[in-house]
Amino acid sequence: MNDNRNHQEGSTFDYPLYLVSDERSTGETLAHIVREALFGGVSIVQLRHKDNDIRAFIKRAETVKYVIDQFNLNRRVDGMGMKTHVPFIINDRVDVALAVEADGVHLGQSDMPAVLARQLIGEKKILGLTVETPQQLLEAQMLPVDYLGISTIFNTATKSDTKHEWRLEGLTQAVKSSALPLVAIGGIDEGNIARIAQTKVGSIALVSAIFSAQDPKAASAQLVALIKSETQ
């Protein structure tokens, strides 16, 4: 691939609420949270699995994919009368994404180069990349990706390796300067998600605000409502 024109010019990423899994949930607990979040309005799901047990990763991926596939079989109809499709994204591992026939892959800065990943997954699958600094954001503009994850918006006690805290000011500038759609992640919850939405970022990703909620469906619905209150 010589350039990323198919993935940049006029590109959109119409998935306002992006659910990223925690790394502890498995089996029926994982399936339950994802299922409830989907019915609450989550529009895209990414599965994280950070240890080296690939068989366990595949097993978790198959669990989530089954839930999403069942949901998509009876998928919602949006305001324009179009049926929506919730994509399933695998974090880091192109091989796992291909093995379970996921809709795409999300890469970090230390993962497989985006150009090589695009060659492996093809043109039709979604490819995302995390950028952690303004310089990485600039350098990523010509890569064959569909969106860039802006990390970390707000530092959290659980993330000790943050390279740059974007905060609202940095995210606002990133939205203005990027030709690629952006996904905000890091330290976002129901208390600040409306302010994040005000930056006009295309998508907002959360983990604990949904995975730690007693009622994932209600939590997701509340988050969707907060986003819509600032974007409509």
C-alpha positions as CSV (number, residue, x, y, z in Angstrom):
1,M,0.0,0.0,0.0
2,N,1.5,3.3,-1.0
3,D,-0.6,5.7,1.0
4,N,-3.7,5.8,3.3
5,R,-6.0,7.8,1.1
6,N,-8.8,5.2,1.4
7,H,-8.5,5.5,5.2
8,Q,-8.1,9.2,5.6
9,E,-10.0,11.4,3.1
10,G,-13.5,11.9,4.2
11,S,-13.2,9.2,6.8
12,T,-15.5,8.9,9.7
13,F,-15.7,6.8,12.8
14,D,-19.3,6.8,13.8
15,Y,-19.0,4.8,17.1
16,P,-19.6,7.4,19.9
17,L,-19.3,5.0,22.9
18,Y,-16.3,2.6,22.6
19,L,-16.2,-0.2,25.2
20,V,-12.7,-1.5,26.1
21,S,-12.7,-4.6,28.2
22,D,-10.9,-4.9,31.5
23,E,-8.4,-7.8,31.7
24,R,-9.9,-9.7,34.6
25,S,-13.3,-10.7,33.3
26,T,-13.7,-14.0,31.7
27,G,-16.5,-16.5,30.8
28,E,-20.0,-15.7,31.7
29,T,-19.0,-12.6,33.6
30,L,-17.4,-11.1,30.5
31,A,-20.3,-12.2,28.3
32,H,-22.8,-10.7,30.7
33,I,-21.1,-7.3,30.9
34,V,-20.6,-7.0,27.1
35,R,-24.2,-8.1,26.4
36,E,-25.7,-5.6,28.9
37,A,-23.4,-2.8,27.6
38,L,-24.6,-3.5,24.0
39,F,-28.2,-3.2,25.0
40,G,-27.2,0.0,26.8
41,G,-26.0,1.6,23.6
42,V,-22.2,0.8,23.3
43,S,-21.4,1.1,19.6
44,I,-18.0,-0.8,19.3
45,V,-16.2,-3.3,21.6
46,Q,-12.4,-3.9,22.0
47,L,-11.1,-6.9,23.9
48,R,-7.8,-6.5,25.8
49,H,-5.7,-9.4,27.0
50,K,-2.2,-8.5,28.1
51,D,-0.6,-11.7,29.2
52,N,1.1,-14.2,26.8
53,D,-1.5,-17.0,27.1
54,I,-2.8,-16.8,23.5
55,R,-5.2,-19.7,24.0
56,A,-6.8,-17.9,26.8
57,F,-7.0,-14.8,24.6
58,I,-8.7,-16.7,21.8
59,K,-11.2,-18.2,24.3
60,R,-12.1,-14.8,25.6
61,A,-12.3,-13.5,22.1
62,E,-14.7,-16.3,21.0
63,T,-16.9,-15.5,24.0
64,V,-17.2,-11.8,23.2
65,K,-17.6,-12.4,19.5
66,Y,-20.5,-14.8,20.1
67,V,-22.3,-12.2,22.2
68,I,-21.7,-9.5,19.6
69,D,-22.7,-11.7,16.7
70,Q,-26.0,-12.6,18.5
71,F,-26.6,-8.9,19.2
72,N,-25.9,-8.0,15.6
73,L,-28.3,-10.6,14.2
74,N,-31.1,-8.6,15.8
75,R,-29.3,-5.3,15.5
76,R,-30.8,-1.9,16.2
77,V,-32.3,0.4,13.6
78,D,-30.9,4.0,13.8
79,G,-32.8,7.2,13.3
80,M,-32.3,7.1,9.5
81,G,-33.9,3.6,9.3
82,M,-30.5,2.0,8.8
83,K,-29.4,-1.2,10.6
84,T,-26.4,-0.6,12.8
85,H,-23.5,-3.1,13.2
86,V,-21.3,-3.2,16.4
87,P,-17.7,-4.1,15.4
88,F,-15.5,-6.3,17.4
89,I,-11.9,-5.2,17.8
90,I,-8.9,-7.2,19.1
91,N,-6.2,-5.3,21.0
92,D,-2.6,-5.8,19.9
93,R,-2.8,-9.2,18.3
94,V,-3.3,-9.4,14.5
95,D,-3.1,-13.3,14.7
96,V,-5.9,-13.5,17.2
97,A,-8.1,-11.1,15.2
98,L,-7.7,-13.2,12.1
99,A,-8.2,-16.4,14.1
100,V,-11.6,-15.4,15.4
101,E,-12.6,-13.3,12.4
102,A,-12.9,-10.1,14.3
103,D,-13.8,-6.8,12.6
104,G,-10.5,-5.2,13.3
105,V,-7.4,-4.7,15.4
106,H,-6.1,-1.9,17.6
107,L,-2.4,-1.5,17.9
108,G,-0.1,0.1,20.4
109,Q,3.1,1.9,19.7
110,S,5.2,-1.3,20.5
111,D,3.0,-3.6,18.4
112,M,3.3,-4.7,14.8
113,P,3.8,-1.7,12.4
114,A,0.5,-0.4,11.1
115,V,1.5,-0.8,7.4
116,L,2.3,-4.5,7.9
117,A,-0.9,-5.0,9.9
118,R,-2.9,-3.5,7.1
119,Q,-1.3,-5.8,4.6
120,L,-2.3,-8.8,6.8
121,I,-5.8,-7.9,7.7
122,G,-6.8,-6.3,4.3
123,E,-8.6,-3.2,3.4
124,K,-12.0,-3.9,4.8
125,K,-11.2,-4.5,8.4
126,I,-10.9,-1.7,11.0
127,L,-7.3,-0.7,12.1
128,G,-6.7,1.6,15.0
129,L,-3.5,2.9,16.6
130,T,-2.8,4.4,20.0
131,V,-0.8,7.7,19.9
132,E,0.6,8.9,23.2
133,T,2.2,12.2,22.3
134,P,1.6,15.1,19.9
135,Q,4.6,14.0,17.9
136,Q,3.1,10.5,17.5
137,L,-0.2,12.1,16.4
138,L,1.6,14.0,13.7
139,E,3.6,11.0,12.5
140,A,0.5,8.8,12.4
141,Q,-1.4,11.0,10.0
142,M,-0.1,9.2,6.9
143,L,-0.5,5.7,8.2
144,P,-3.1,3.3,6.7
145,V,-5.3,3.4,9.8
146,D,-9.0,4.1,10.3
147,Y,-8.7,6.0,13.6
148,L,-6.2,7.0,16.3
149,G,-6.6,6.4,20.0
150,I,-5.6,9.5,22.0
151,S,-4.1,8.2,25.3
152,T,-4.1,9.2,28.1
153,I,-6.6,12.0,28.5
154,F,-6.5,12.1,32.3
155,N,-3.9,10.2,34.4
156,T,-5.3,7.5,36.6
157,A,-3.8,5.7,39.7
158,T,-3.9,2.4,37.8
159,K,-1.8,3.6,34.8
160,S,1.8,4.3,35.8
161,D,3.4,4.4,32.3
162,T,1.6,7.5,30.9
163,K,3.9,9.4,28.5
164,H,1.7,12.5,28.1
165,E,-1.5,13.6,29.7
166,W,-3.5,15.3,27.0
167,R,-6.3,16.7,29.1
168,L,-9.1,18.7,27.5
169,E,-6.8,21.3,26.0
170,G,-4.6,18.8,24.3
171,L,-7.6,16.7,23.1
172,T,-9.2,19.8,21.6
173,Q,-6.1,20.7,19.7
174,A,-5.7,17.1,18.5
175,V,-9.3,17.1,17.2
176,K,-8.6,20.3,15.2
177,S,-5.3,19.1,13.8
178,S,-5.9,15.5,12.9
179,A,-7.2,14.4,9.5
180,L,-8.0,11.0,11.0
181,P,-10.9,10.3,13.4
182,L,-9.9,10.2,17.1
183,V,-10.9,8.1,20.0
184,A,-10.3,9.6,23.5
185,I,-9.4,7.2,26.3
186,G,-8.0,7.3,29.8
187,G,-9.6,8.5,33.1
188,I,-13.0,9.2,31.5
189,D,-16.1,8.5,33.4
190,E,-19.7,9.8,33.9
191,G,-18.4,12.9,35.7
192,N,-16.3,14.2,32.8
193,I,-17.6,12.5,29.6
194,A,-19.8,15.5,28.7
195,R,-16.7,17.7,28.7
196,I,-14.9,15.2,26.5
197,A,-17.8,15.2,24.1
198,Q,-17.7,19.0,23.9
199,T,-14.3,18.7,22.1
200,K,-16.1,17.0,19.2
201,V,-13.9,14.0,19.4
202,G,-15.4,11.2,17.2
203,S,-15.5,8.5,19.8
204,I,-15.0,8.1,23.6
205,A,-13.6,4.9,25.1
206,L,-14.2,3.7,28.6
207,V,-13.3,0.6,30.7
208,S,-14.1,0.8,34.4
209,A,-17.1,3.1,34.1
210,I,-18.9,0.1,32.5
211,F,-17.0,-3.0,33.6
212,S,-17.1,-1.9,37.3
213,A,-20.7,-0.7,37.2
214,Q,-23.3,-2.7,39.1
215,D,-25.6,-2.3,36.1
216,P,-23.6,-2.2,32.9
217,K,-26.7,-1.6,30.8
218,A,-27.8,1.4,32.8
219,A,-24.3,2.8,33.0
220,S,-23.9,2.5,29.2
221,A,-27.2,4.2,28.6
222,Q,-26.3,7.1,30.9
223,L,-23.0,7.5,29.1
224,V,-24.6,7.5,25.7
225,A,-27.1,10.1,26.9
226,L,-24.3,12.4,28.3
227,I,-22.5,12.2,24.9
228,K,-25.7,13.0,23.0
229,S,-26.5,15.9,25.2
230,E,-23.3,17.6,23.9
231,T,-23.3,16.5,20.3
232,Q,-26.9,17.0,19.1
